[in-house]
Amino acid sequence: MDNKTGFMIVMEGILRREFPAVEIRGCAPGGTDMGLKKIGIIANTDKKDAVECTLELRGWLMRRGVEVVLEEEIARVTEMTGGIPGKDLPAAVELIAVLGGDGTLLSAARTVAGHEVPLMGINLGGFGFMTVINLNEMFPAMEEILKGRFRTSKRMMLEIGLPGAQAEKPVPPALNDVVINRGNLSRMIHLETFVDDRYLATFKADGLVLATPTGSTAYSLSAGGPIVFPELQSIILNPICPHTLTNRPMMLPPDAAIRVVLWTKEECATLTIDGQISHVIRSGEAIEVRKSKTLIHLVDSPSRSYLEVVRTKLGWGGLH
């Protein structure tokens, strides 16, 4: 065993002990199949490999006696019958394979929110911090999963309270982040920020990111925020391009309640949820963000630790 391998094994053991949010789903005694019999597939039909990979995975699973249920859009594109709406998929299967990039997985996470069915992210996109299983690993990883040899991590989400009349609208929880930004405005916005009803600061900035540990490798990372192990429970508060250079990212306790009041000389700013859902926020209005009661269960890579995923995705050097 070389030094690098030994270090990774030791660190992995420590992290699993310290972060109980990780679930180990082991084999039954003797290594027998735990009996996953129904698996769903969601795929980004805009990806050029989505159709071919879906058909290959479906056939591979069916040959092993697994019933496969397709989300209705990929079923339509592949001309398969029996597709069902995404919102009905969690109740119909034991695991959902998500073929696409992180954006596809974020969308799927909102679909399954409130259910414990695990999501297995298979990367057909680019960076893929959440879709940690590469395409060339799809079948070996699925082989391990069918044997019950896989781990899932519980990922916290954020609950968002919108101002005014928008407060009556249902708002899905965020797996990555909630972002207030100036959008197309030419001026900075002022963001009066309170934590647990106590005044923190008024950030004069291009915006503010409120991120989960899962979202620490998304917009927050680009804005200079820290990488946080996804099994940790915390909320990252990170101003975007602040005018005051001493404004730095903060990690808040998971039970913190954050209220942000927008002040701008322009008409409004934009609030986005996971970069996919947007709402207009007007000057003087406030939003509230806190930890959601909803968790998402993501399947970890059977062959690589989070440390290795970070190192390879970010191109960090290693021991030789």
Stockholm file with secondary structure:
# STOCKHOLM 1.0

chainA/1-320         MDNKTGFMIVMEGILRREFPAVEIRGCAPGGTDMGLKKIGIIANTDKKDAVECTLELRGWLMRRGVEVVLEEEIARVTEMTGGIPGKDLPAAVELIAVLGGDGTLLSAARTVAGHEVPLMGINLGGFGFMTVINLNEMFPAMEEILKGRFRTSKRMMLEIGLPGAQAEKPVPPALNDVVINRGNLSRMIHLETFVDDRYLATFKADGLVLATPTGSTAYSLSAGGPIVFPELQSIILNPICPHTLTNRPMMLPPDAAIRVVLWTKEECATLTIDGQISHVIRSGEAIEVRKSKTLIHLVDSPSRSYLEVVRTKLGWGGLH
#=GR chainA/1-320 SS CCHHHHHHHHHHHHHHHHCTTEEEECCBTTTBCCCCCEEEEEECTTSTTHHHHHHHHHHHHHTTTCEEEEBHHHHHHTTCSCCBCGGGHHHHCSEEEEEECHHHHHHHHHHHTTCCCCEEEEECSSSCSSCCEEGGGHHHHHHHHHTTCEEEEEEEEEEEECCGGGGGSCCCCBSSEEEEECTTCSSCEEEEEEETTEEEEEEEESEEEEECSGGGGTHHHHTTCCCCCTTSCCEEEEEESCSSTTCCCEEECTTCCEEEEEECSSSEEEEEETTTEEEEEETTCEEEEEEEEEEEEEECCSSCCHHHHHHHHHTCCCCC
#=GC SS_cons         CCHHHHHHHHHHHHHHHHCTTEEEECCBTTTBCCCCCEEEEEECTTSTTHHHHHHHHHHHHHTTTCEEEEBHHHHHHTTCSCCBCGGGHHHHCSEEEEEECHHHHHHHHHHHTTCCCCEEEEECSSSCSSCCEEGGGHHHHHHHHHTTCEEEEEEEEEEEECCGGGGGSCCCCBSSEEEEECTTCSSCEEEEEEETTEEEEEEEESEEEEECSGGGGTHHHHTTCCCCCTTSCCEEEEEESCSSTTCCCEEECTTCCEEEEEECSSSEEEEEETTTEEEEEETTCEEEEEEEEEEEEEECCSSCCHHHHHHHHHTCCCCC
//
